[in-house]
Amino acid sequence: MKLSVLDQSVACAGRDEGDALRDTVALARHCEALGYERFWVSEHHGMPTIVGSAPEIVMAAIAARTHRIRIGSAGVMLPHYAALKVAEQFRVLDALAPGRIDLGVGRAPGSDMRTAMALNPGAAHAADGFPQQVVDLQAWTRGQRHQGIWAHPRPPVGATPAQAPELWILGSSNYGAQLAAHLGLPYAFAYFFMDGQGCEEALDLYRRLYQPSERHPTPQPTICVWALAADTADEARHHALSRDRWRLDRQRGLLGPLRTPASIVEQGFTDDELPAVAATQAKAFVGTAAEVGARLRALAGALDLHELVVNTWAHAPAVRRQSYALLAREFALTP
């Protein structure tokens, strides 16, 4: 089975936000050396926790420092932008890293609506045009001259340079699964968003409705799972406390940098918080590499998947690097 990585450039308490972006680039080099298939970066806006707001720039930095691993966006929030400009950006990236670029796109704003309006004044209805944007993007990334959303007889335009990144649809609902199936595109389900809720139905729809395309004659599904491995289960659970605390705070609208596990142990959880923490921990892929590996294999088997994307949050960069190293060894990845 192939393993890939999604990194979100998470801000950590006590560290500069720029450190999160520099650590993303360093982690990409580390994961390439370990044998991971892809390294994807996300797009969020106006969010104190996740500072990766421009995946195409981070991807360029990664491309300059790696040689083999595929590099992708997970994803570009397409309703913020003109499809032609996105096609041009990613064709440039594919020229810089030939055959290694994944263009993952999503419909969600990746922000609150005020921030979305600042990015695109027409954001209130921009998502309605997402299917047509993907059609346009598909044509331009393939190198076709295409009219886009304009009515005939406006002359068609093309995107340069002459490169062809691989287009993916990302989602956490049936909507994206059906669109990917209709257009014959690879599809990635964000399992970690809702602890897998709706995943089976979305993947089933994607496979049943899939319309083969020239580049992708068969369905190509994957999912992104949050996981953390350490030398001992207790150590893994300790480091996972940073995310446990963040998830609780997010439900109350309190967003900030990831806190140290030591500070969370010192503060503790209230009696009212403990049931939610227990529910999160019961569903988390946290433990030794053997324990996490067994759960990942079981999930991949149940969903008939041959590749999983792993997302790992931890306050210390060394903890994340160790987690990915342990999983690479567990799954016998080779560079």
FIMAR-785037 format. One record per residue (C-alpha): residue in three letters; x, y, z. Coordinates in steps of 0.05 Angstrom, whole numbers, plus 5000, padded with zeros to 4 digits. Example, Ala and Ser with C-alpha at 12.3 -4.5 7.8 and 13.67 -1.06 7.14 Angstrom:
! FIMAR-785037
ALA524649105156/SER527349795143/
***
This chain:
! FIMAR-785037
MET500050005000/LYS502350714985/LEU502451255038/SER502252005025/VAL502252625068/LEU497753225078/ASP501153795116/GLN497254415138/SER502954865164/VAL500054885234/ALA502155465279/CYS504955255347/ALA504955645412/GLY511755955427/ARG514155925355/ASP513956425297/GLU508556295245/GLY513856285192/ASP516855685227/ALA510655285208/LEU511755415134/ARG519155275137/ASP517654635175/THR512854425120/VAL518454475069/ALA523254095114/LEU518053565127/ALA517053465052/ARG524453305043/HIS524052835102/CYS518052465075/GLU521152405006/ALA527152065037/LEU522451585074/GLY518851365010/TYR512151725014/GLU508451774948/ARG505652484952/PHE506353104995/TRP500153554995/VAL499254235027/SER492754575045/GLU489655265036/HIS486355635094/HIS485156375104/GLY484356815165/MET485456225212/PRO490256305270/THR491755565272/ILE493355405200/VAL497955905165/GLY498455575097/SER494556085056/ALA498156004989/PRO499455274972/GLU502255424903/ILE507955824934/VAL509455294986/MET509354774930/ALA514455164890/ALA519055184951/ILE518154424960/ALA519354294886/ALA526054664890/ARG528354214947/THR525753524927/HIS526853064868/ARG521952484867/ILE515852574911/ARG509352834880/ILE507353524905/GLY500153754909/SER494854224936/ALA489553954982/GLY487054384960/VAL486155024922/MET479355314941/LEU477355444870/PRO471355914880/HIS476256454904/TYR479856474837/ALA479456494762/ALA480355794735/LEU485156024680/LYS489856344730/VAL489955704772/ALA491355294709/GLU497255754692/GLN500155714762/PHE499954964764/ARG502554884693/VAL508455314714/LEU509454864775/ASP509254244731/ALA514554554686/LEU518954664747/ALA517653954773/PRO515753554711/GLY510653004723/ARG510353124798/ILE504653624807/ASP497653464834/LEU492454004829/GLY487353844883/VAL481354314884/GLY475654414932/ARG469154804936/ALA469355015009/PRO471655715027/GLY477155485073/SER475456085117/ASP469656475147/MET465056835098/ARG467857525114/THR474757295093/ALA471856935032/MET468557595011/ALA475257955019/LEU478457434973/ASN472757464923/PRO467157984928/GLY462557494892/ALA463856944943/ALA456556904966/HIS454856534901/ALA461756334876/ALA460955604898/ASP454955534851/GLY459755574792/PHE464655054819/PRO462654494770/GLN463754954710/GLN470355204739/VAL472754484745/VAL470754354672/ASP474554974651/LEU480554784693/GLN480454074665/ALA480754344594/TRP486254844608/THR490654364648/ARG490153884590/GLY492754414542/GLN486254534505/ARG484155214478/HIS477655334514/GLN472355864519/GLY471155784593/ILE464856094621/TRP464056594564/ALA458756544512/HIS460356384439/PRO463256684395/ARG468756954440/PRO475356634416/PRO477956074461/VAL484256174502/GLY489655704526/ALA494155654588/THR501655644585/PRO506755334592/ALA505354664558/GLN505054224619/ALA499453794648/PRO498753724724/GLU494253184751/LEU487453454772/TRP484053184835/ILE477253334867/LEU477453394943/GLY471353354987/SER467853115050/SER460952985021/ASN457352644964/TYR457653284922/GLY465053244906/ALA464752484897/GLN459352544844/LEU462853114807/ALA469452724806/ALA465752114780/HIS462152504725/LEU468652824701/GLY473052204707/LEU477752504758/PRO481452224819/TYR477752364885/ALA480352464956/PHE475452445015/ALA477352845077/TYR476252285127/PHE479452685183/PHE474353255179/MET468652865209/ASP472152235234/GLY469851865171/GLN462552045173/GLY459651965103/CYS465951655075/GLU463250985053/GLU457251285018/ALA461551794981/LEU466551274957/ASP460950814936/LEU457751364895/TYR464351544864/ARG465750834842/ARG458650684817/LEU457851324778/TYR464951364750/GLN465551574677/PRO472351354650/SER476751904622/GLU482851854576/ARG487752004632/HIS483951604686/PRO480451004655/THR478850724725/PRO476851064791/GLN482551314834/PRO479951434904/THR483751574968/ILE482251865037/CYS486052315085/VAL486552055157/TRP489452395218/ALA494451945253/LEU500251985302/ALA505151435319/ALA510651415373/ASP515150905405/THR509950765458/ALA502450845460/ASP502851285521/GLU507751745486/ALA503251795425/ARG497151955467/HIS501152485504/HIS503052845440/ALA496052775412/LEU493453195470/SER495153825430/ARG490053645377/ASP485053385429/ARG485254075463/TRP484754445397/ARG478554065376/LEU475054225441/ASP476954965435/ARG474754995362/GLN467754765382/ARG467355385425/GLY469955845371/LEU476855905403/LEU482155835350/GLY489455935363/PRO496255605356/LEU497254885376/ARG499054845450/THR504454405482/PRO502053755511/ALA505453935577/SER501254555584/ILE494954145571/VAL496853635624/GLU498054195673/GLN491254515658/GLY487453855653/PHE480453765626/THR474053925663/ASP468853405679/ASP464453695624/GLU470053635573/LEU472152915588/PRO466552565548/ALA468352955485/VAL475752815495/ALA474352075505/ALA470252055441/THR475752395402/GLN481051925429/ALA476851305415/LYS476551475341/ALA483751725334/PHE489151335298/VAL494151415355/GLY499050915385/THR505250525366/ALA506850435293/ALA504249725296/GLU497749945327/VAL496650525279/GLY498850105220/ALA493849555237/ARG488150055241/LEU490150395176/ARG490649725140/ALA483849515166/LEU480750175143/ALA484050125074/GLY481649405068/ALA474549575087/LEU474350145036/ASP478349774982/LEU483750304979/HIS490950234956/GLU493450914980/LEU492251315044/VAL494052035058/VAL496352165129/ASN495752825166/THR499452905232/TRP499153485281/ALA504053545339/HIS507054145374/ALA514253915364/PRO516753825292/ALA521053245315/VAL514952865339/ARG511652925271/ARG517952715234/GLN518652115280/SER511351915269/TYR512151925194/ALA518751535200/LEU515550995243/LEU509650915195/ALA514450885135/ARG518150315169/GLU511549975188/PHE509149985116/ALA516049835087/LEU516150455043/THR522050524996/PRO524751184968/
***
